[in-house]
Amino acid sequence: MVTRRPNTVIAISLALAGVIFAISLWVLLEMRKDALRRAQESAFNVSLLVERDTARNLEVYDLSLQAVIEGLQQPGVMELPPAIRQMVLFDRSATAKDLGSLLVINAAGNVIIDSQAVPPRGLNISGRDYFRVHRDSANVGLYISKPFVPPFSGESASIALSRRLSNPDGSFAGVVAGTMRLSYFRRLFEGMNLGEGGSMALMLADGTMLMRRPFDEKIIGRNLQGTANYTRFTQSPSGDFFGTAAIDGVPRWYAFRHIAGFPMILDVAIATRDIYAEWRHRAWILGSLMAAVDVALVTLAVLFSQQLRRRMEAEEELRMLARTDGLTGLHNRRAFEEIVETEWRRAQRTGRPLSMLMLDVDNFKGFNDLYGHSAGDDALVAVARCIAGKARRPGDSAVRYGGEEFIVLLPNTGEAGAARIAESIRAAVQALQMRHVAGAHHVLTISIGIASTEKQRFGTCRAMINAADTALYEAKDTGRNRVSAWPVGARVEERAVAEQPDG
């Protein structure tokens, strides 16, 4: 039974603790996956929202540019009074908060129509990238410029959206351009919840930074070509990955997408520490609780096993006491009955010899009467010590059979070996030189009878005990302080046979 095995109790508790730990670890890993999944969903939603808002505004502004181009293609528009021409060419979208000026620029780079000034401000933008691009190519379509600060007072960093004006023969006629303040993207980014370490960036397809959160004016216009993150941005229209920002070195999870219809890339990134911040807090609590449960479980198991071990030791001690003679420390008669049955069956099964010595202290009643019961007890203890000292092989059993009688059971021992052990015990007792004036030898002596299965057959172990007892009586009848073996003379032989059961 498990309850009888203290180490098994500890092993089971350790196994249970391991199962609890494994389950807890699995739960924590699933919670970690959930934390990442929620962060990813949030980042995807934010990126989709920002992309749609950006694309919608760029599209509206592009439609304004196309409306100006279509208006300029109408006959007589350029001959209209300036105020009416402004109304025809520029709709109300041109006055939106984050939009700058809509400009019509001739082939020389001079502004000839300005949505915010009549007459137009005297500007020449022939050095701008968006002017040069359209001048050099007729198939650019909508072009978004790199960031710049307009030369108008009070204007912040902006980008220009531009389209080419062409003559009827296809030659370059100029550019229609509109500026958009980057503050629009800054306000848009700041309205998104990305955590303390989160970031968001909008860049041109060539890697030129337009806006980034957290905002740093020095980063605007910086080109990210050659960085690991930008390289991954260009490999697919959208995606996600774990990476480290080249700008600030913070590990983040990135979700990116190319804004449909425009040469721009948007990325939304959440810092790894923010993704798992709440998870770490919960993991610490859950882990601590599970660790406490595991420690408590193992501790209780150890305490229980210790108590169980002490109980088993106490039971074993009681069992030993129940099988041990309280005076001599040898096996008692109850233990002998169990041992002799076991050894008898083993000897019958294996065919190996089994020998038995039956010992009796000579004239012990006279010793007690003469020296007292206390001295008699001391004498029995001394005799038991001599017996135990000689019968000490594994399997040998020394028994106080009753009163001053002792038995020694000798498995795997023939008659000759038993006789040698018996003689050594007899001599050891005599060598004690315990004075016994009532004895024939004036010292304490013992007589020993031997029975062995080596040359004799006994129907039962009781018959063997009777044979050893008969041999003991023979030793006493022939003078005591001697060893006698079964079979003895004809008289005693007849007595032993008579005491054997039938069959």
N, C-alpha and C positions, 0 to 999 in steps of 0.2 A: 504493500500500500504506500501511496505517496506520502501520507501523513507520518509514515514510519521512517522516512528518509529526509533528514534535514537538508542535505545538499540538493536534493531534488526540489525542495521548496524554494531554495534560493535560485536554482536554475530556472524554475518556472517563473519566478518573479522577474528574473533578468529577461526571460523571453517576452513576458508581458510588457516590461518596460521598453524592450526593443520594439515591440509591435506599436505601443503608444508613441514611441519616438518616430517610427516610420510613418504612422498615420499623421502625426503632427507635421512632419517634414513634408509629406504629400500635400496636406492642407495649406501649409505655408507657401509651397511652390505654386499651387493653384491660385492662391491669393496674389502671389507675385505676378503670375500671368494675367490675372484679372486687372491688376493695377496697370500693367503695361497696355492691356487691351483698351481700358477706359481712356488712358492717355492718348493712345493712337486714334481712337474714335474722336476724341476732343480735338486733336490736332488736324485730323482730316476735315472735320466740320468747320474749323476755323479757316483752314486753307481754302476750302470750297467757298465759304462766305466771302472771304477777301478777294478771291479770284473773280467771283461773279460781280461783286461791287466794282472792282477795278475795271473789269472787261466792259461792264455796262457804261461806266463813265467815259472810258476811252472810246467806246463805240459812239456814244452821243457826241463827243467832241469831234470824232472823225466825220460824223454825219454833217456837223457844222462846217468842217473844211470842205466837204464835197458840195455842200449847198453854196458856199462862196464860189467854188469853181464853176458850178452850173450857172450861178447868177452872172458871173463875169462873161460867160459864153452867150448870154442873151444880148441881142442887138440894142444899142443905145444905153446900156447900163452905165457905161463910163461917162456919158454926157449928162446924166442926171445930176441935179443939185446934190452937193455932198451929204446933206442931212437925210435926203430921201434915199440916196445910194446906201447910206449906212443901214437904214431900215430894211432895204431890199436884201443886202448881202449878209447882215448879221442878225440872227434871231436872239431870243432872250437867253439861250444857253451860254452865249458869249459873256454874259454878265454874272455867271455863277461865281460862288465865293472863291473857289480855288483855281479858277481859270484866269489866265492873264490876258494878254492881247491876242487878237486875231489880226494877222498881218498879211497884206498882199505885197509881194516883193517882185520887182522886175528882174530882167536878165542880168542887170548890172549889180544887183544886190541891194538896191535902194528900196526902202519902204514907200509904197505909193498909196496904200490905203491902210488905215490904222483904226481898229474897232474902238479904241479909247481916246482917239484924238482927231479932231478936224480943225485945221489940216493935219496930216500925219506928222509924227515926230521925225525929225531928220536923222534917220538911222541907215546905216549901210551894214548889212549882215553877210556880205560876201565871204567873210572868213569863217562863218559858222559851218559845222560839219554837215548839218542838214541841208544847207544851200549847196555845198560842194557835191554831196551825194546825188541830189536830183539833177544838178548841172551835168554830171558825168554819166548819168544813166537814166534812160527813159522808162525803165521797168521796175523801179523801186517800189512803187505803190506808197502805202503809208510808211513813213519813217519816224522813229522815235529817237530823239537825239540824246547825247550824253548830258549829264547835269551841267548847268551853267547858272551864273547869276546875271539876270538881265541888267542892262545899264540904266534901268529906270529907277528912280529914287524910291526907296522903301520896299522894293521887291525882294523876296527871298529866293533861294535856289530853286530852279525850275527845270523842266524838260520841255522840249518843243515837239509837237506832232506836226508833220508837214506832208504836203503832197505837191507834185510837180504840175506846173502850168506849161502847156505846150501850144505852139502855134499850129495853124491848120496843116502845115507841112510836117509837123512832128518835131520841129526844132524847139530848143529850150526857150521858154518865154518868161520863166520866173518860178516863184514858189508861193504857195499859200501855207502859212504856218500859224500855229496857235500854241501859246505857252501854258503849261500846267504847273502850278506850284507843288513842290514836294511835301509841303506841310499837309496836303490832303492825305497822303499816305501815312505820314507820321501820326495824325489824329486817328486814322483808321486802325493802325497797328496798336496804338495805346488803348483802344477800346476793347482789346481782346485779352482774355485771362489766360496767361501761359505759365503762371508760376513765377517764383522769384528768379530762377535761372533760365527762363525760357527766352527764346529769340525768334525774330521773324525778319525776313529779308526779301526785298524785291530788287531784282537786277535785270539788266539787259541780257539778251541772249549771248552777247560776247563777254559776259562776266563783269560788266561795269555796275558797281553798286549804286542803286538809286535811293534806297531807304533801308534802314535797319533799326530794329528794336533789340536791345537798348540803344538809344540814339547817341551817336557820336558824329559831330559835324565833320570830323577829319576823315571819316570812313566814306562819306558821300563822294562818288566819283572814282573810288579805288577799284582797280581791276583785279578780279580773283582768278584769272586764268592761271593754270598750273597747280592750284590747290586741289587736294584730294576730294573735298566735298563738291567743288564746281565740276570736276571731271565726272563725278557720278550723276550730277544734275543733267549733264548733256547726253547721258547714255540711254535715256528713255523719256517719254513724254511725262511720266509721273512715277512715283515710287517712294520708298522709305528705307531707312538704314540707320544704324548707329554710327556716329562719327564724332570727331572732335573739331571744333571750329578753329580755323586758322587765325581768326581775329583775336579771340580771347582764350583759346585752349580749353574751353569747357566741354566735357563729354555730353552729348545730347542725342536724342532720337529725332531724326529728320523725316518730315513728310514734304515732298516737293511736287510741283506741277508746273507745266508750261501753260501760260495763260493763252487760251484758245484765240487764235486770230491775231495775236500780237507777239512780237519778238521779246518776250519778257518771261522770267522765271521767278516763281514765288516759292519760298521755303518757310515752313513753320517747324520750329524745333523746341522740344521740351527737355530740360536738363534731366539727366538720369537721376540725380539726387532728388529732384522734385517728383519724378514719376513714382519712386519707391519710398518717399518720405512717410506717407501715411502707412504704407505696408510695413516699413521698418518699425514704426511705433506699435502696430498691432502684432507684428511678429515677435517683438520683444516681450509684450504682455503674454501672448499665447505660449511662446517658448518658455518663459519663466514659469508659467502655470504648469505646463507639461513636464518641465524639468523637476518642479517641486513634486508633482504627482509621481514621477519616476523615482525620485530620491525617497519619497515617503513609502512607496511600494516596496522598494528594495530594502529600505531600513526596517520596515515592519516584517518583511520576510526574514531578514537576518535575525531580528529579535525573536520572531516566532521559531525559527530554526534553532536558535540558542536555547530557548525554553524547551523545545521539543527534544533537543539533544540532552539537556539536563534531565528531562523526564525519562528519556530512554536510558540514560546512565543510571538514574535512580531505580528504574524498573529492572535494569540488568543487575544492579547491586542487590536488589531485593530477590531477583531470580537466583543470583549466586548465593545469597544468604540462605535461600530456600533449599539450595542444592549443596550447601557447605556445612560441615560440622562446625558448630560454634566454638568448640574447645580446641580442636587440632588444626582446623583450617583445611582438612582433607574433604573430599566429596563425602556426602552423607549417603545413607542407604537409598533414599529416594533417587538421588542422582545415579547411584550405582545401577538401579533397576533399569533406567533408561540406557545407560552406557553399555551394560552387558548384553541387552537385547540387540542393540545396534552392532556391536562387535561380533556377537554370535552369528547374526545373519550375514555379515560380511565374510566371516570365516567360512560359513557354509557355502556361500556363493563363489568365493575365490579359491577355496581349497587350501588357503594358507593357514598355518598353525595358530592356535590361540591357547595361551596358558594362563592359569589363575593360581595365585598364592593366597592361602587363607592363613592368617597369623593370629596368635593369641598370646597375651602376656601370661607367663607362668606364675601360678600362685598369686594372682592379683588381688583376690579377696583378702588373703593374709597380709599383703602389702598395705592395703587400705586400713585393715584393722590395726595393724601395728604402727603405721606412720600417719594415718589420718587421710581424709578425703582430699585435702588440699595437696598433699604430697602425691597422692594417687593421680590427681589431675596433672600435676607437673610431670609425673612419670609417663602418662599417656601422650602428653605433648612432646616429650623427648623421643619416645618411640615413633610418633608420627613424623618427626623431623628426620629420623634415621630412614624411615620408609621412603619419604619424599625425596631424600637425597640420593637414593639408589634407583628409584623408579622415575627417571626424569627424561626418558626418550619421548619424542613426539608420539602420542597415542597411548602411552602408559597412563594408567589411572590408579591412584591410591585412594582407598575408601575406608572410612571408619564404619564398620559394618554394624557395630553395636557394642556398648560396654567397652571391654578390653579387646574386642575382636576387630581385625582389620583384613581387608582384601586388597590385593594388587592384581590388576588385569593387565596382561602383557600381550598385545596383538603382534602377529608376525614373529612369534617367539616359540621355539621348540622346547622340549622338556629339558634338554641340557642347558640351554640359555636361562630358562626359568630357575633351574637349580642353582646356577651361579649367582643370579640376582638374589635368590632366597638366602643363600649362604652369606652373601655380603651384608644383607640386612640383619641377619641373626648375629653376625660377628660385630656389626656396628652397635647394636643394642647392648651386647655384652661388654663392649669396650667403653660404654658409658660409665661402667663401674658404679651404678647406683646401688647403694647398700640395701640388701634384702635378706635379713638374717633368717627369715622363715623359708627362704628358697633353698633348693638343693645346692646351688652354687654360691649362695650368700650374696649374689648380685642379681639385679633385675635381668631376666632372660625372656626369650620368646620361643615358641614352637611354631613351625610352619608346615603346612600341607600343600602339595602341588598336584594340580590336575592339568593335563594338556591334551589337546586334540591331535597332536602329532602322531601318536601311536595308538590312541584309543578313540573309540567312537561313542558319542553320547547322543541320546535321542533328543534331549532338550538342554538348554543352558542350565535349567534347574538341576538336571542330572549331573552336570559338570560341577555345579556348586556343591552338591552333595558329595561328589567324589573328592573334591578338595577338602571338604569338612571331614570326611572319613580319613584322609591322609593326615589331617591335623590331629585327629584323635590318636592315630597310630603313633605320631611323634610324641604326643604327651604320654601315651601308655608305655612307650619304650624309654622313658627317662627325661623328657622335656629338653629344652635348649638344643633342639635339633631340627633337621629338615627331613620330611618323609614325602614320597611321591606315590600317587596312585598308578598302578594297583599295588596294594600292600599284601600282607599274608592272607592265607585262605580265610581266616576268621573274619578279618575286617573286609575282605573282598566280598564275602557273603552278605555282610551288613550293607555295603554300598549297593550291591545288586538289589537287595531287598528294598532299598529306598528309591530306586529308579522307577519311573512310571512304566506301565505296560507298553509294549511295542518298542 
